[in-house]
Amino acid sequence: MTTAESITLRVAEALEARSIPFLLTGSFASNYYGIPRSTRDADFVLQTHQAVGPEFAKQLGEDFLLDPQLSFETNTGTFRQVLRHRKKAFKVELFLLSQDEHDRSRFQRRRAVQLHDRRVWLPSPEDVIVTKLRWARGKDKDDARDVMAVQRDKLDWGYVEDWCRRHGTLALMEGIRHSLSAR
């Protein structure tokens, strides 16, 4: 198990212990469904209306430093709290579940999967694609392509197309999908 996985699973365990429903997103979700790559952070979406408190950081141990304040994250349009590991160059971003229709849908459709010896909640592979295309930053497009390539015949393409149409990313999704079929 990598350091990133170990830290991420500790956070998932602490969230479960506090009965905070969560969704592990970002590169961990795309790695699970696609082609794994290294990462220096983990992204969680929490179904809560407030920041996690200092008790949460204390539960994780002294290796963790929690920013007590929520901040607005411009890429996702949501509020987040940042948790850093003091000894490793790794951070965990804890996003509050927003009122965005797709954010709510992907949380509702989340799935329990096993990562090593822990149960964690991931978005569906379709929701990973939709979210990555919506953000469409450098690695996001690569992650979306990799999930499409690996999960190709298992995907609900109607669902993906509907959300991409709503977000204005249908042409991007179709271009990536077409490039995969040309291989």
Buried (B, 14 or more C-beta within 10 A) or exposed (E): EEEBBEBBBBBBBBBBEBEBBBBBBBBBBBBBBBEEEEBEBBBBBBBBEEBBEEEBBEBBEEEBEBBEEBEEBEEBEBBBBBBBBEEEEBBBBBBBBBEEEBBEBBBEEBBEBEBEEBEBBBBBBBBBBBBBBBBEEEBBBBBBBBBBBBBEEEBEBEBBBBBBEEBEBBEBBEEBBEEEEEE
